[in-house]
Amino acid sequence: MWRLERIEFQKGHSFRFIRERGSGLFFVNDLEERVLTDRVGQAIWEALPGTGARICERVRKKVLVSKRLVYEFLYVFVHAGIIHASPALNVDQNLKSKEALTEQGAEDLVSIIIVTHNGEDYIKPCLKSVMKQTYGNLEVICVDNHSKDKTVALIKENFPQVRITALKRNYHYARGINKGLRQARGRYFFILNQDTELDKDCVKHLVKKARFVTEAGAVVAQMRFARMRDFINGIGNQVNNRSWGTDNFIYCVDIGQFKDLKEVPSACFGAVLLRREALDEVGPVDAGYGSYYEDVDWSLRCWFRGWKIVPEPEAVVYHKFGASYQEEKKLFFTVRNRLRMVFKLFQGRVKLGFLKNYMREDLRCVLSFVKKGDLRKIWIYMKAYLSLSFHLPGIAVKRWQVMRTKVKGMRERTVLEKNPSFYCCLNPALRMPEIDTAVMRRYYRWHLLKLEKDPIKEMCL
């Protein structure tokens, strides 16, 4: 029998309930991150602690809802870290039936490659989590893109086993990755952002999936928000012809729904395991991107060479979002690079469709900046297009190289069709995750019904 109660004194997990006049109902954690809810969520919070049956009884005296909906709320709340299930009930084991992690012979060497830039606030906890991995055969390589803070000194002082290359200028993320890859000796390469921390079994899960799916050129981790550790940042990327690239399943809670997710079109190079054989065939990261969209480019080329990109939701990485780029620099890269990707990798109607939508969006943005008198951002767009024009001859050469090595029958549409059904549990108006009746019915209920073992029946016991 489950006893459900509030969580106290755990960083990132200690939630409280608040009601703000004119705004809504929220759960707020000790880091001041909010989750939007509704009257059902409020009634459940006020009914705690107790067994599932007792809480359900109390809730239904206050609001007119079905027992099933109350139990669904409770189940998602447990997985979201908002409430706690005790006695020590391992929800993950009951839901996912985890297999014991067993070794399959000798451990292959994994080279962890971290590109740093002004990361003194992030690199120490990142490397600490790397050193605590249960997978034993690791080498760690840091490539520093000319940090002006104490990043390099911190690494040398605290992690003498890390091989560090300090560059004399900022070559940006893509070229930094390539410099690390050239030094790496591993069978697998784990590319990792500096502003991340790993679950202790992360590398072990990634390698296990790579061994099991031998045609996988890349294995994608489940990235979560460090300030809301049970909410998803992304499992790979969406590749679409509207707006900017986006992560899959933003702010969703993992209740086991990713068990049947077999492939994703694009990896996120904030946390991805690459296979050496795939890298040898696909080639290095295209340094021409600088930063942003270099992961989408490599992922598409990976598919074009006949390799797959697969997710491993059990491999969890916590992302802090310690971006090294100012907003203006990021805008320049994203405007230029999504067009660079289209000119380099797409053909025919797919190419025309992407270009039409991207350029229309850019024009709309520029016109809005004209109305606001924001000359700085107008100049950024102009500079991005000028830079793209200057590089078009080189892009054409790289395009020819990609197309001549493409697997017969592999088309862009084939990869784009692998986009998961997009769902985002982010409230667009308030810019925060939501767990309310509408989201429960639209998203979580469908996935709970598909689970092999009905967790709701267990909660009712």
Buried (B, 14 or more C-beta within 10 A) or exposed (E): EBBBBBBEEEEBBBBEBEEEEEEBBBBBBBEEBBBBBBBBBBBBBEBBEBBBBBBBBBBBEBBEBEBBBBBBBBBBBBBBBBBBBEEEBEBEEBBBEEEEEEEEEEBBBBBBBBBBBBBBBBBBBBBEBBBEBEBEBBBBBBBBBBBEBBBBEBBEEEBEEBBBBBBEEBBBBBBBBBBBBEEBEBBBBBBBBBBBBBBEBBBBBBBBBBBEBEEBBBBBBBBBBBBBBBBBBBBBBBBBBEEEBBBBBBBBBBBBBBBEBEBBBBBBBBBBBBBBEBBEBBBBBBBBBBBBBBBBBBBBBBBBBBBBBBBBBBBBBBBBEBEBBEEEBBBBBBBBBBBBBBBBBBEEEBBEBBBEBBEEBBEEBBEEBEEEEEEEBBEBBEBBBEBBEEBEEEBEEBBEEBEEEBEEEBBBEEBBEBBBEEBBBBBEEEEBBBBBBEBBEEBBBEBBEEBEEEBBEBBBE
